[in-house]
Amino acid sequence: MTGRPTVVVTRRLPSPVEDRLRTLFDARLNTTDAPLDEAALAGAMRDADALVPTVTDRITATLLGTPGRRVRIVSTFGVGFNNIDVAAAREHGVVVTNTPDVLTDDTADLAITLLLMVARRTGEGERLVRAGDWTGWRPTQMLGTRVTGKTLGLIGFGRIGRAVAARASGGFRMRVVWHDPFAGDDAASLGGERRISIEAVLQESDFVSLHCPATPETRHLMNADRLAAMRPGAFLINTARGDVVDETALVRALREGTIAGAGLDVFEREPAVSRELLAMDNVVLLPHLGSATEETRVAMGNRAVDNLAAFFGGSAPRDRVA
Ligand code: 8YV
């Protein structure tokens, strides 16, 4: 290749990352931050050497098969890559990389935030105060559920699941049980108690937190039956991906009192959130904030840039997933 590689970035990134992209590449940055439509993405596939998408871009087989495609690497900004058809990328010889590790702690912090918020009814409490409806302290007002010492069930015991386990067991003396078909034998030494089935985790847990990737196998993993297998009075926390939960079944379970509440950072049809959820007081709803700190978003961007720099420098990108 002659000259600097052309890199199309689909959304605004923190300015230190955009500066670095401009220094290293012929960077086509998205100054408006408006998502690129299908035609613009196809144009990028034809005109650029690399694409830096985010969770809001669907990198489909059609896109990867764009006639005259020039893009050779898709360096996604995020650890999850369910928005990218990795099988099609492999087929077309397009390299795909992600940004693991750097967002583990912040995402774990957010899972704990949701857990505390929903158990202690803090969203509800804040709404009351802001509405000017707080009439004064009462011994029986807005009683929540204790967190300390309870059982936390983790579905997925990878980097983020383990970071949540450390916070829960260390900070809140919680008993942690987990299920992860892909965890190696070494995972047992990282704490918590392993369970062979998801149902065993659900039956034992006061709080269930999801930390598995979104794959065809995990789509609607939390369906009506699994929600019914949770303890009455238990809470569901989701910082993974919306489609791991059957949102319609969740709404029903919450409405009928099958479970006590939910803390959700991700949704099946983002940014749309079901009207029923919006109307419920026993759910906490956040706009996909898992990795949203200044520090982490810069680190994610740098990791995406490192992957591009390695690829165009002729070495193996550290975070290759396809
Ligand atoms: C990001 C995430 O906000 O990394 C992920 O998988 O869900 C979040 O950290 C998002 O993916 C940005 O593309």
Residues whose N, C-alpha, C, O or C-beta is under 5 A from the ligand:
A	BS01	8YV	T54 V55 F77 G78 V79 G80 L103 H288 G290 S291
